[in-house]
Amino acid sequence: MSLMPAGNDTAIIGIGEYRVGSMPMASIGLGSCVGLILHDRQTGTGALVHIMLPSSQGKTDRPGKYADTAIEVLLKELIRGGSSPSNLIAKIAGGSAMFKTFSGNLNIGERNVEVIRKILKENNIPIKGEDIGGCVGRTIFYYPKENGKLVIKKGDGKLSEL
């Protein structure tokens, strides 16, 4: 399973960043953070965001950093680019419990996933694949032009595809 395409045209999405388009995209080092893909099945375009925290608590400086603002900004950009919300599907990866001593409210990964699921449901966007939880980090590679393929490399070296 090849991770990176020939040539180096992959957009690297850092913490709190997002990208919309049809180029290959990657996000490295997802621990409690969640990589969310919104993929348009009709146009072969999509978006990847590296969400760090569940709630912006009113902050507007970096919308990709927070689950509650990231999905809103991705939807606006995708619609502006010609996508129809009814053609969108979601895939999510990450949300690990990186520190076993934390549990309950302190489990940021779990809270990120919970908020993302709620907002996607409110927007009628089905989740078509997920690789979440556990105690290992992940790096993800998203290929919009390949039917929204998402390749996940876990910190323990295991590869999977959604």
C-alpha positions, -999 to +999 in steps of 0.1 A: +000+000+000+017+032-012+013+062+011+026+091-008+019+098-045+047+101-071+060+137-070+056+157-039+023+175-044+008+164-010-006+191+012+005+186+048-022+197+073-008+208+107-026+211+140-056+235+137-052+237+099-074+226+070-073+224+033-100+220+006-093+207-028-085+176-049-048+173-042-035+145-019-035+156+018-018+143+049-019+150+086+009+137+108+009+128+144-028+126+153-030+116+190-060+129+209-065+152+178-089+140+151-084+141+114-118+147+097-123+143+060-154+156+042-154+140+008-177+150-021-185+118-040-197+137-071-168+161-077-139+141-063-129+170-040-129+172-003-114+187+028-091+176+056-089+193+090-067+185+120-090+192+150-073+197+183-101+205+208-139+199+209-150+235+216-138+270+206-156+286+235-163+316+213-127+319+199-126+327+162-089+330+155-083+294+142-115+277+132-098+245+121-085+239+157-119+233+172-146+207+163-174+231+167-160+257+142-140+234+119-170+216+103-188+249+097-158+264+079-153+232+058-189+231+047-188+268+037-156+263+016-169+231+000-202+247-009-184+278-023-164+254-044-195+237-059-202+209-035-237+199-025-240+189+012-261+159+001-230+145-017-207+147+013-195+118+034-172+119+064-143+098+076-126+103+109-093+091+124-075+098+157-091+106+191-067+084+210-063+084+248-026+092+247-023+093+285-038+063+302-041+082+336-066+106+321-102+094+319-137+108+318-138+146+310-101+148+306-101+124+276-098+150+249-098+125+221-131+110+232-147+144+236-134+155+201-150+124+185-183+130+204-186+166+192-177+158+157-203+130+155-230+153+169-223+181+144-220+157+114-254+142+124-270+177+127-258+184+092-269+150+078-234+140+068-229+102+072-197+088+086-185+062+061-154+051+079-136+057+112-104+046+130-106+061+164-096+056+200-070+033+214-037+045+227-016+050+196-011+080+174-019+080+137-007+097+105-033+099+077-032+102+039-063+114+021-067+110-017-098+129-030-093+118-066-093+081-055-129+080-043-119+096-011-095+069+000-080+074+035-049+055+044-040+053+081-006+045+095-006+039+133+022+046+156+027+008+160+034+006+122+000-010+112-015+003+080-052+003+071-075+019+046-110+034+048 
